[in-house]
Amino acid sequence: MRASEVRELSLEKAAEKLEDARESYFKLRFQFATGQLPDNSKLKVARRDIARIATIVREKERAREISQ
């Protein structure tokens, strides 16, 4: 997911996307461990997506704290 797409979401929706991404990464790790994941690069992409979304969620949380 692109950063611009995540930035358009509300804080709550972005947090939901973060949880979905973490769940997806968890499933990918199990597939990798059992040898069912043919493309290992999906793990790297999933980690980067999680980091990207988490960064944006934190930015939104900080912006909300500052504005209050």
Residue, then its C-alpha position, 0 to 999 in steps of 0.5 A: m500500500r502506498a503512503s499517499e493512500v494511507r495518509e488519506l485514511s482516518l486514524e482509525k482506518a489506518a490503525e485497522k490497516l496496520e492490524d490487517a498488515r500484521e496479521s497478513y505478515f504473521k500468515l506469511r511467516f507460517q507459510f515460510a516456516t512450513g515451506q509453502l511460500p514460493d516467493n520469499s520477497k513477500l516477507k520483505v514487502a510485508r515488513r516494509d508495509i507494516a513499517r510504512i503504515a505504523t509510521i503514518v499512524r504515529e504521525k497522525e496520533r502525534a498530530r492529534e495530540i498536538s492539536q488538542 
